[in-house]
Every structure is written in C-alpha cells, then in structure tokens.
Amino acid sequence: MDYNEALDWLMSQTPLFQNTGSKAYKEGLENTYLIDEHIGHPHKRYPTIHIAGTNGKGSVAHTLAAILQASGLRTGLYTSPHLIDFRERIKIDGTPVSKEFVVKFIENNRIFLESLSPSFFEVTTAMAFSWFANQEVDVAVIETGLGGRLDCTNIITPILSIITNIGYDHMQLLGDTLSKIAAEKAGIMKPHIPVVIGEQCIETAGVFREKALQVDAPIIFAQDNCKIISHKKINPSLIVYETVNYPGLKSCLAGYCQLNNANTLLTAIEILAKSGIRITEQDIRKGFSDVCRMTGFAGRWQTLSESPLTICDTGHNSHGFRYIAQQLTEMSLAPNFGTLRMVFGMAGDKDISHVLEIIPGNAVYYFTQASVKRAFDSQKLRSEAIAAGLHGEAFSTVKEAYDMALSDSCPNDLIFVGGSTFVVADLLSSMKMAPSN
C-alpha cells in the first residue's frame, strides 16, 4: 500500500463528513474507545489542550500551538477539515504527518478498523493521537470535529479546555437552540480541569456555569475580564492590539472575528502559565505574529493578491459571516474604492437564507459551487440570492468564477472568495498552494 492507496481506503471505506455531511456523523463514542484500546491509549502519553466552539476554534488552536512551539515545546496540532492535503490535519511544529506513517497506520490497523466500520474522523483522530505519541510531543492542541460531548476527541483528559463561542451551525445534529448547542459543546468539560469560555450570551452562559458546577471545573469567562484595550487594523494581513500586558501586540490574523479569539487566547495563556507551562512575552508575540508561517494556517482572511486585492476566508455560517460582511462593507466605503466582487458558494446544509440576508448588497456576485457532494448548486444559489436582492451570475466551478471575477476587475477592486471552506479549498488547490512535505 502506498500513500495514495491509503488515502483511497480512508475516503472509500470511512464516510467523510466534508463530502457527505451528517451521513458521516456517528453518534456515540463506542468505536472511539474500542480503537483507542486497540492502539494502546496513545493520548495518555502527553498533555493536551482541548478546543471546541462554533467558530474560531481553528484560529485559537493554531495560534496557541504557535505560541507553545515558540516556547520550545514540541507541539502537536490536530484540526479539521483540511484544505488541500489530508496531512494538514495532523502536524507537529507545523510539519504535517509523514506519508509513511499514514500508510503504516492504515496497514497495521486496517483489519481491525474494517470490523468496526468507523467514520473517517474516528480513524483520523486515532491516527493523530498515535503520531503524537510516536513522535514524543511535549503537548498537543486538539480541536473537536463537531460538537463536543460525543466528538471522538472527547476521550482525552486535557490540562485546559477552551470553548470559543456558540452559534447556529450543524443544528440537525447539535440542536436548534443556542442553549442546546452550548450543552453539546460543554460536554468537553472535565472534572477539576479549568475551562475558558471565549464568548457567551444569555442563552449560553447559564448552560456553561451549570455544567462546570456539575463536574467541579473552574470556569473563566474571557469576556468578563477583557485583556484588549484597543486594536488597529494596519492592512489585510496585520492587526495591532493594545492589551493590558502586551502593548503593540501584532497579529497576522486580521479578520474582525479575531478580536474575540485574541482575547480568548490571552485568557487561556494565563491559565496555562498557572499550570506550570513556561510561556514568555516573546513567545506570545512570535505566536501571534507568525502563526500562519509557523503552522501553515491558511484560509482565514488570507491575502492572495495585492492588485486587485484578493482575500479568501473559510467563514461558512451566519455567526461567522456577520464579521466578514461588516469588514467587507467597511472596506468598500474607503475613498477611491472600486467594486466589491464576491466569488461565493455554500454547502447545502448551511443556513443559506440567513447568510444571504447578511452579505453585502453592493457587490457583484460570482455564484459557484465547490467540488464536494455537499456543495449547494450554483444556479439555485443564484436564484435564492436574486430573491434576496443580490445580483450576479452562476459558475459551475470555483476556478471559473474566480477567473471571471479577475477578468472583470480593475486594480482598485476587491475580490473576496468564500462562503464555504470547500470554496476556499478549491481556489487554493487551483492556485497550487499546497503545504510543504
């Protein structure tokens, strides 16, 4: 078996959520515990940090991993989904898991795994935990895949839990109210393990407090003691925070949503420092400013071109897109601004009508669909968008839509590509922005 054959087995034998959506979701942790026992409980061989949330968990996970890496710790990072290469999901100090290990893990465990008919995420999680143990990491940052309580990453006992925020997403699986979704995310809380809540509202704060009380977990609400005094956006790839402890803190993640993520991180760092992990101011500054380079983080308010300015972002639900819409609208009001051009597509199981109400009405749209089964048909998207007062044409591929937007553009225009993680993935793949080996 070579690497491509191993990937083919993964994609064909185990249902992949990013392709099939809820059909790939397996409720319960029975398979996870059986697989974990079979491979020798590797996650118990290193400390972990567990991160859940509707949006922002990827940004928080990558930045925290960069900070820990800067501090000299050999740092594992497990996130999802991937944009181009499967190995993006499993990294140590920014380097993806080796192709050889992926092949070896499948070969060694294939017969056992086939007897369980596991999900793609169950197999991938076990692979990540095993790789981190194999490489003797000092710490691993683990992002949940979906939810929390029944997510297969939830077998770990971390030194810190983080819940970034709660919004409406995956409601068919997690619940149709913010309080129900919060209850699922709160399932990552463990007895006596501190938990940082990045953002809360009336519907979720009580849920978090009740769960923390049940498991006797110290709970810290980052919003209640904001570390950020002010912030200034320098350019699309640089924002500077004035904070209580770190004046002029530069971050390469400059999307508007990152303000809350930054405050969540600064709160989490304080808790980690109290647990005995040594993190210096220099480590924090390096992690914030160099997270994309250090971890290979991509697709979050990422600048792809300067002329015309082209930005992509993986925001894919109404909770995340409200920040994107605000930022794009404000940018379009700048003097001498040309035309806002939106290469836009969504997954069919998202709150499409709500997002169409939020996104800028002054843009020219290039409606498209990603190359996954979950993608919403571009012609249907255009029809719904026109009914919502938007205007544009439909294209069958992301590359076709982007090429047309680029052809139509003047130097002072802004092209935005997004609406779905998979739209961004298709664009980056077409531009051959693959991670290094």
KAGI-V108927 format. One record per residue. PSI is psi in radians with two decimals (999 if undefined). D_CENTER is the distance of its C-alpha to the mean C-alpha in Angstrom with 1 decimal. Layout:
BEGIN
((PSI/D_CENTER) (PSI/D_CENTER))
END
This chain:
BEGIN
((2.22/30.8) (-3.10/28.9) (-0.77/25.2) (-0.64/25.2) (-0.65/27.1) (-0.74/24.7) (-0.71/21.8) (-0.72/24.2) (-0.81/24.9) (-0.80/21.3) (-0.54/20.7) (-0.60/24.2) (-0.41/24.9) (2.22/21.6) (2.27/20.0) (2.11/16.6) (-0.68/14.4) (-0.28/12.9) (-0.77/16.7) (-0.10/18.5) (-2.41/16.3) (-0.37/18.0) (-0.40/20.7) (-0.11/18.6) (2.22/17.8) (2.02/20.3) (2.40/21.2) (2.78/22.5) (0.24/22.2) (-0.89/25.5) (-0.73/24.3) (-0.77/21.9) (-0.67/24.8) (-0.77/27.2) (-0.73/25.0) (-0.72/24.4) (-0.72/28.1) (-0.66/28.9) (0.07/27.0) (0.49/28.3) (0.98/25.6) (-0.51/24.0) (-0.24/21.4) (-0.02/24.5) (0.08/25.4) (2.65/22.9) (2.62/21.3) (2.78/17.7) (2.25/15.3) (2.28/13.3) (2.21/10.3) (3.02/9.8) (2.78/9.3) (-0.84/8.9) (2.77/6.8) (-0.19/6.1) (-0.55/5.3) (-0.77/3.2) (-0.76/6.2) (-0.76/8.4) (-0.81/8.1) (-0.74/8.8) (-0.72/11.4) (-0.71/13.0) (-0.69/13.4) (-0.71/15.0) (-0.80/17.3) (-0.68/18.3) (-0.74/18.9) (-0.49/21.0) (-0.05/23.0) (0.02/24.2) (2.39/22.4) (1.96/21.4) (2.10/17.8) (2.62/15.8) (2.11/12.0) (2.04/10.5) (2.98/7.0) (2.80/6.5) (3.14/7.3) (2.74/9.3) (-0.78/10.6) (-0.95/14.1) (2.30/15.2) (-0.63/14.5) (-0.17/15.1) (-0.47/11.9) (-0.48/10.5) (1.91/13.3) (2.68/14.4) (2.10/17.1) (0.68/17.6) (-0.11/15.6) (2.19/17.7) (2.69/16.5) (2.52/18.4) (2.59/21.8) (-0.63/22.9) (-0.70/25.9) (-0.68/24.1) (-0.82/22.1) (-0.82/25.6) (-0.71/27.3) (-0.77/25.0) (-0.80/25.5) (-0.76/29.2) (-0.44/29.8) (0.09/28.2) (-0.85/28.5) (-0.78/31.6) (-0.79/30.3) (-0.71/26.9) (-0.49/28.8) (-0.33/31.0) (-0.30/28.0) (1.01/26.4) (2.93/22.9) (2.85/19.6) (-0.77/17.5) (-0.59/14.9) (-0.77/17.9) (-0.77/19.2) (-0.68/16.1) (-0.79/15.6) (-0.68/19.3) (-0.75/19.2) (-0.83/16.6) (-0.68/18.7) (-0.72/21.8) (-0.74/20.7) (-0.71/20.0) (-0.74/23.4) (-0.66/25.1) (0.07/24.1) (0.97/24.9) (2.72/21.9) (-0.50/22.7) (2.67/19.4) (2.35/16.1) (2.11/12.7) (2.10/11.4) (2.34/8.2) (2.72/9.5) (-0.92/9.1) (2.19/10.8) (-2.26/12.8) (-1.03/14.3) (-0.81/18.1) (0.18/18.3) (2.44/15.1) (-0.15/16.6) (-0.19/14.9) (0.25/17.1) (-0.16/20.2) (2.71/19.5) (1.72/21.3) (3.02/19.3) (-0.27/20.9) (2.41/18.4) (2.53/16.1) (2.29/13.6) (1.96/12.7) (-0.91/10.9) (3.03/12.3) (2.21/13.7) (3.07/13.9) (1.93/15.3) (2.60/13.2) (0.70/14.3) (-0.48/17.6) (-0.31/19.7) (-0.58/18.3) (-0.26/17.5) (2.76/20.2) (0.20/21.4) (2.76/21.6) (-0.62/19.4) (-0.67/21.5) (-0.74/21.0) (-0.71/17.2) (-0.67/17.5) (-0.67/20.0) (-0.78/17.6) (-0.65/14.9) (-0.22/17.9) (-0.21/18.8) (-0.18/17.1) (2.41/19.8) (2.67/22.4) (2.20/26.0) (0.12/26.7) (2.16/23.2) (2.56/22.1) (2.31/19.1) (2.23/17.5) (2.04/16.6) (-0.93/14.9) (2.48/16.1) (2.84/18.8) (-3.12/21.3) (-0.70/24.6) (-0.43/23.3) (-0.49/20.8) (-0.77/22.5) (-0.65/25.4) (-0.79/23.3) (-0.75/21.6) (-0.75/25.0) (-0.78/26.7) (-0.73/24.4) (-0.66/24.5) (-0.70/28.3) (-0.69/28.5) (0.11/27.0) (0.87/28.4) (2.19/25.1) (2.26/25.3) (2.33/23.0) (2.13/22.1) (1.93/20.9) (-0.60/19.5) (-0.45/20.7) (-0.29/24.2) (1.22/24.7) (2.27/22.8) (-0.24/22.8) (2.15/22.5) (-0.79/25.8) (2.98/24.9) (2.69/22.8) (2.18/23.8) (2.05/21.9) (-0.82/23.8) (3.11/22.3) (-0.24/19.1) (0.27/17.9) (2.20/19.4) (2.50/19.5) (2.18/22.0) (2.38/21.9) (2.01/25.2) (2.98/24.5) (-0.71/27.0) (-0.29/27.0) (1.51/25.5) (2.47/27.2) (0.73/25.8) (1.98/22.4) (2.43/20.8) (2.41/17.1) (-0.10/15.9) (1.79/12.9) (0.25/15.2) (2.64/13.5) (-0.54/15.3) (-0.30/12.4) (-0.26/12.2) (-0.85/15.6) (-0.67/14.5) (-0.70/11.7) (-0.73/14.6) (-0.67/17.0) (-0.77/14.9) (-0.78/14.7) (-0.62/18.4) (-0.78/19.3) (-0.67/17.6) (-0.69/19.4) (-0.73/22.6) (-0.75/22.3) (-0.67/21.5) (-0.66/24.5) (-0.40/26.7) (-0.08/25.8) (-0.06/27.3) (2.20/24.6) (1.96/26.0) (2.12/23.8) (2.91/25.7) (-0.67/25.3) (-0.68/25.2) (-0.75/22.3) (-0.80/20.3) (-0.71/21.4) (-0.76/20.6) (-0.77/17.0) (-0.76/16.3) (-0.48/18.2) (0.29/17.3) (-0.72/13.7) (-0.75/13.1) (-0.71/16.4) (-0.58/16.3) (-0.13/13.1) (0.37/12.8) (2.31/9.6) (2.82/9.9) (0.14/9.4) (1.76/8.8) (0.87/12.3) (2.23/13.7) (2.13/17.4) (-0.41/18.9) (2.61/22.5) (-0.50/24.7) (1.85/27.5) (2.68/26.6) (2.15/23.5) (2.18/20.6) (2.42/17.0) (2.67/14.0) (2.45/10.7) (0.09/8.1) (2.30/8.9) (0.22/10.4) (2.99/12.2) (-0.61/15.0) (-0.76/13.5) (-0.59/11.0) (-0.27/13.7) (-0.60/16.4) (-0.75/15.2) (-0.80/15.0) (-0.73/18.4) (-0.77/20.0) (-0.75/19.1) (-0.72/20.4) (-0.78/23.5) (-0.69/24.4) (-0.62/24.1) (-0.21/26.3) (-0.03/29.0) (2.62/29.6) (2.48/33.1) (0.25/33.8) (2.48/30.5) (-1.85/31.0) (2.40/29.0) (2.11/25.4) (2.19/24.4) (1.96/21.4) (1.90/20.3) (2.27/18.7) (2.78/17.8) (2.83/16.0) (2.59/15.7) (-0.27/18.8) (0.30/17.5) (2.97/15.9) (1.23/18.0) (-0.81/19.4) (-0.66/22.5) (-0.73/20.9) (-0.68/18.5) (-0.45/21.7) (-0.41/23.4) (-0.70/21.0) (2.71/20.5) (2.35/23.3) (-0.16/26.7) (0.25/28.1) (2.75/26.1) (2.21/27.3) (2.51/25.0) (1.51/24.5) (2.36/23.2) (3.13/21.8) (2.45/20.1) (2.92/17.9) (0.83/19.4) (2.72/18.1) (-0.47/20.2) (-0.19/17.9) (2.41/18.3) (2.35/20.6) (2.29/23.9) (-0.60/24.2) (-0.71/27.8) (-0.66/27.0) (-0.75/24.1) (-0.75/26.7) (-0.78/29.2) (-0.64/27.1) (-0.72/26.1) (-0.70/29.8) (-0.45/30.7) (0.07/28.3) (0.17/30.1) (2.91/28.0) (2.56/29.5) (-3.09/28.7) (2.84/29.1) (2.53/27.3) (2.53/26.4) (-0.32/25.8) (2.74/23.3) (-0.72/20.7) (-0.74/22.9) (-0.75/25.9) (-0.77/24.4) (-0.74/23.1) (-0.68/26.5) (-0.74/28.3) (-0.73/26.4) (-0.71/27.2) (-0.60/30.8) (-0.25/31.2) (2.68/29.9) (2.87/31.9) (-0.52/30.9) (0.24/30.1) (2.93/27.8) (2.15/24.0) (2.18/22.1) (2.35/18.6) (2.12/16.6) (-2.66/13.9) (-0.35/13.8) (2.49/11.7) (-0.63/9.1) (-0.49/12.3) (-0.81/14.5) (-0.74/12.7) (-0.76/12.8) (-0.71/16.5) (-0.83/17.3) (-0.61/16.0) (-0.74/17.9) (-0.46/20.9) (0.03/20.9) (0.74/20.7) (1.09/17.9) (2.69/17.4) (2.77/16.5) (2.73/19.7) (999/21.3))
END
